[in-house]
Amino acid sequence: MFLQKKKKLRDMPDLRHGYLQSAKICGFSSAKCLVELACYILKSAVSLELDTIYAPRCGGKNKYCAPIANGVLKEAARALSAIRTYIENKVPSTVKLTVLEISSQ
């Protein structure tokens, strides 16, 4: 379920993980707990990559693009909206955020 603007995200304990360099979440969704986790990771990591679909990417070695279910496409759009609403504005200048969206193929 996509987070409503009225919902407040929980603040996680302010613990730093000094050895965390980068993190990648495949199949990132709009679930509140994943949004909160991404915000928490931003406090420690140097880079964070969020992939909005959990499927093989097209291009490069993988020239075949398998069809993606309609429900997966809708959730990917909700995930992208959640990233823009709740995460992008919390990215420190020292952190590189990469968001992988659905390809047009």
N, C-alpha and C positions, 0 to 999 in steps of 0.2 A: 504494500500500500504506500502510495506517495505521501511524504510528510506534508502536513498542512502548515502554512506559514504561522499559524497560531501555536503550534507545538514547539516547545522549548527542548533543545538538545541537552542531555545530561553532560555535566562537566566531569571528566575523568580525573583521578588523582594526578597531581602535577609531578609525576615521576618521569625522569628522563632516562632513556636507554642510550648511553653514550656510544655503544657499538653498532647501533642500527644505522646503516648507511642508506639503504634503499628498500622499498617495499613495492610489491605488485599485487593487486587484487584483481583476479580474473573473474568475470561474471559479476561485476559490481552491480548491485541493485539499489533501489530507493529505500530499502529497509532501514529503519531508524538506527538499528544497532550497527549496520555497516557504515552509515554516514558518521556516527559517533566514533567508530573505530578509525576511520580515515582522518577525522579531525584530531584524534589522539596521536596518530602516527605522525602527523605534520609537525608536532612539537619536537620530535626527535630526529626524524629522517632527513637526509639530504635530498632525496628524490622519492616521489611517490607516483606510481603508474596505476591508473584505474581503467580497466577494460570493461566496457559496458555490455559485452556479450561473452558468453562462455561457449565459444565455438572456434574452430580453426580459422585463421585469417587467410584471405585470398591474396594472391600475388607471390612473388619470389618463387620458392620451390613448390608452393601449393597453388597451382594454376587453376584448379577446379574449385568453384565456389558452390558449396552445398546450399540448398534453400534453407532459410531460417523460418521457424514457426512464427505465426502472427503474434502470439502471446509474448514470445521472446522479443520481438521488435517493439511491442508496446512497452514492455518493462525497460528496455534499453533507452527509450525516449524518456521515461519517468526517471531513470537513473541519471541521465544527462541533465535533466531539469533540477534534480536534487543536488548534483555537483555544482551547478551554477548558482543555486540558491544558498546552499549551506556550507560549501567547502571552499570555493574559489576565493571568497572574501577573507578567509582565514589563513591563506598560504603566506608564510613569511617570505621575505625577499631572498632569504638564503636557501629556500627549498624550490626544487624544480617539480612542478606538477604536470604530468602528461595524461591526457584523457584520450583513450582510443574509442572512437565512435564507430557506428555501423558504416561500412563502406557502401558506396553507391552501386556496387556490382551486385 
